[in-house]
Amino acid sequence: MIDLYYWTTPNGHKVTMFLEETGLSYRIVPVRIGEGEQFKPEFLKISPNNRIPAMVDHEPPGGGAPVSLFESGAMLLYLAEKTGRFIPSDIRGRAEVLQWLFWQMGGLGPMAGQNHHFSHYAPEKIPYAIERYVKETNRLYGVLDKRLADRPFIAGEYSIADMASYPWVVPYERQGQNLADFPDLKRWFEAIKARPATVRAYEKAKEINPAVGAPMSDAAKKVLFGQTAAVVR
């Protein structure tokens, strides 16, 4: 059994997509980040960076004590290795998946996240910041579109690289992007959207958080933005 500490964000969706694909037994532990539950001492023991998702695997490979992880990319890699699925076993195929997984973790996710922040959440509209991150998101969409020009998925076969990237493309309209400008990315996006496991993962998000997609309250913004080291001490 896996305990998944989760909220309905792109990084949270990555892991439910994997778990739904593989049928691993898991239990969702909601962490209501807009209410500050990510700062509870018991959660910080699992996720010292006070971010979701995090997880505890009570049946790790080889047995022994439970394994706890934070960082969604690390979790996807761990689960892929645990199950032997969605990552190739040969060194070249594995390298293809890993470099694009890291691309998402270091590029698409953070840049799209800053796009969201300055376009929708910042208390004042800063034109330079909005333009900077909307354009960078556009560039990254272009990188992904070019990559997908001659293959169905990022590394050829469907993999954790796709699961990592897809949730960050779902809010493309909020990012100021038009999928029609990226035909190969759009084809890829629609293919993943139609997968039964993806449908189940996003339905589960609505069950956990019926308000998913609703505007963020001012109270939640105060909790989520402007944190200092004090929150993890």
C-alpha positions in Angstrom: 0.0 0.0 0.0 1.2 3.5 -0.9 0.1 6.6 1.1 0.0 9.5 -1.4 0.1 12.9 0.2 -1.7 14.9 -2.5 -3.5 18.0 -3.6 -5.0 18.8 -7.0 -2.1 20.5 -8.6 -0.1 19.5 -11.8 2.6 17.9 -9.7 0.0 15.9 -7.8 -1.7 14.7 -11.0 1.6 13.2 -12.2 1.6 10.6 -9.5 -2.1 9.7 -9.7 -1.7 9.2 -13.4 1.1 6.7 -12.8 -0.7 4.9 -10.1 -3.9 4.6 -12.1 -1.9 3.3 -15.1 -0.3 0.5 -13.0 -3.1 -0.4 -10.6 -0.8 -0.2 -7.6 -2.7 -0.1 -4.4 -2.7 3.4 -2.9 -4.6 5.7 -0.5 -4.8 9.4 -0.9 -4.1 11.6 2.1 -5.3 15.1 1.2 -3.0 18.0 2.0 -5.0 21.2 1.7 -2.3 23.5 0.8 -4.5 26.6 0.8 -5.2 26.0 4.4 -1.6 25.4 5.4 -1.7 21.7 6.0 1.7 21.3 4.3 3.3 23.0 7.3 2.2 20.4 9.8 5.2 18.7 11.5 4.0 15.2 10.5 3.9 16.2 6.9 7.3 17.9 7.0 8.9 14.6 8.2 7.9 13.2 4.8 8.3 16.3 2.7 10.9 18.7 4.2 10.4 21.1 1.3 6.7 21.6 2.4 5.4 20.8 -1.0 3.1 18.2 -2.4 3.1 15.5 -3.5 4.9 13.1 -1.2 4.4 9.5 -0.5 5.2 6.5 1.7 5.5 3.1 0.2 4.7 0.5 2.8 5.7 -2.4 0.5 9.0 -1.3 -1.0 11.0 -3.6 -3.3 13.0 -6.0 -1.3 10.8 -5.5 1.8 12.0 -3.8 5.0 11.0 -0.4 6.4 8.7 1.9 4.4 10.2 4.2 1.9 9.2 7.9 2.0 9.8 10.3 -0.9 9.1 13.9 -1.9 9.6 15.6 -5.2 7.3 14.4 -8.0 10.1 13.5 -10.4 11.8 11.3 -7.9 8.5 9.7 -7.1 7.8 8.8 -10.7 11.3 7.4 -11.2 11.0 5.3 -8.0 7.6 3.9 -9.0 8.8 3.2 -12.6 11.7 1.2 -11.1 9.5 -0.5 -8.6 7.1 -1.7 -11.2 9.5 -2.0 -14.2 7.0 0.0 -16.2 7.1 3.3 -18.1 10.9 3.5 -18.3 13.0 1.5 -20.7 15.5 -1.0 -19.2 18.2 -0.3 -21.9 20.6 2.5 -21.2 19.8 4.6 -24.3 16.1 4.4 -23.8 16.4 5.2 -20.1 18.6 8.2 -20.9 15.9 9.5 -23.3 13.2 9.3 -20.6 15.4 10.8 -17.8 16.6 13.8 -19.7 13.0 14.8 -20.6 11.8 14.1 -17.1 14.5 16.5 -15.8 13.5 18.9 -18.6 10.0 19.1 -17.2 11.2 19.3 -13.6 13.7 22.1 -14.3 12.0 23.9 -17.1 8.4 23.4 -18.1 7.0 23.1 -14.5 8.9 26.1 -12.9 8.4 28.4 -15.9 4.7 27.6 -16.3 4.3 28.0 -12.6 5.8 31.5 -12.7 3.6 32.2 -15.7 0.6 31.3 -13.5 1.8 33.4 -10.6 2.4 36.6 -12.4 -0.5 36.3 -14.8 -3.2 35.3 -12.2 -2.0 35.5 -8.6 0.4 38.4 -8.1 -1.1 41.3 -6.2 0.0 43.7 -9.0 0.3 43.1 -12.7 4.0 43.5 -13.8 4.0 43.5 -17.6 7.7 42.6 -17.9 7.2 39.5 -15.6 4.0 38.4 -17.4 5.6 38.7 -20.8 8.8 37.0 -19.7 7.1 33.9 -18.5 4.4 33.7 -21.1 7.1 33.8 -23.8 9.3 31.2 -22.0 6.3 28.9 -21.7 5.7 29.4 -25.4 9.3 28.5 -26.2 9.1 25.3 -24.1 5.9 24.3 -25.9 7.8 24.8 -29.1 10.6 22.5 -27.8 8.1 19.8 -27.0 6.2 20.2 -30.3 9.4 19.8 -32.2 10.4 16.7 -30.1 7.0 15.1 -30.9 7.2 15.7 -34.7 8.4 12.2 -35.4 7.3 10.1 -32.4 4.0 9.5 -30.6 5.3 10.2 -27.1 8.3 12.1 -25.7 10.6 9.1 -25.6 8.9 7.0 -28.2 6.8 4.8 -26.0 4.5 6.3 -23.3 6.6 6.9 -20.2 7.0 8.9 -17.0 8.4 11.8 -19.1 4.9 12.1 -20.6 3.2 11.8 -17.2 5.4 14.5 -15.8 4.8 17.0 -18.7 1.1 16.5 -19.5 -0.4 18.1 -16.3 1.6 21.2 -16.9 0.1 21.6 -20.4 -3.5 21.0 -19.2 -3.9 24.7 -18.1 -2.5 26.0 -21.5 -5.2 28.6 -21.8 -4.3 30.1 -18.4 -0.7 30.1 -19.6 -1.6 32.3 -22.6 -1.0 29.4 -25.1 -2.9 28.1 -28.1 -2.5 24.4 -28.8 -3.4 25.0 -32.4 0.0 26.6 -32.8 1.6 23.3 -31.8 0.0 20.5 -33.9 2.3 17.7 -32.7 2.0 18.7 -29.1 -1.8 18.9 -29.5 -1.9 15.4 -31.0 0.1 14.1 -28.0 -2.0 16.0 -25.5 -5.3 14.6 -26.9 -3.8 11.1 -26.9 -2.9 11.3 -23.2 -6.1 13.0 -22.2 -8.1 10.1 -23.7 -6.2 7.4 -21.8 -8.5 5.7 -19.2 -5.9 6.1 -16.5 -5.7 9.9 -17.1 -9.5 10.2 -17.0 -9.6 8.3 -13.7 -6.8 10.4 -12.2 -8.6 13.7 -13.1 -11.9 12.4 -11.9 -10.3 11.5 -8.6 -9.0 15.1 -8.3 -12.6 16.4 -8.6 -13.7 14.0 -5.8 -10.9 15.1 -3.5 -11.3 18.8 -4.3 -14.7 19.7 -5.8 -13.5 23.3 -6.1 -10.5 22.4 -8.3 -10.0 25.0 -11.0 -11.9 27.7 -9.0 -10.3 31.1 -8.4 -7.9 31.1 -5.4 -9.1 33.0 -2.3 -7.1 35.8 -0.8 -6.6 33.7 2.3 -5.1 30.9 0.3 -2.8 33.3 -1.4 -1.5 34.5 2.0 -0.7 30.9 2.9 0.9 29.9 -0.3 3.0 33.0 -1.3 5.7 34.8 0.5 6.9 32.0 2.6 10.2 32.2 4.5 12.4 29.7 6.4 10.1 30.2 9.4 7.5 27.8 7.9 9.8 24.8 8.1 11.4 25.3 11.5 
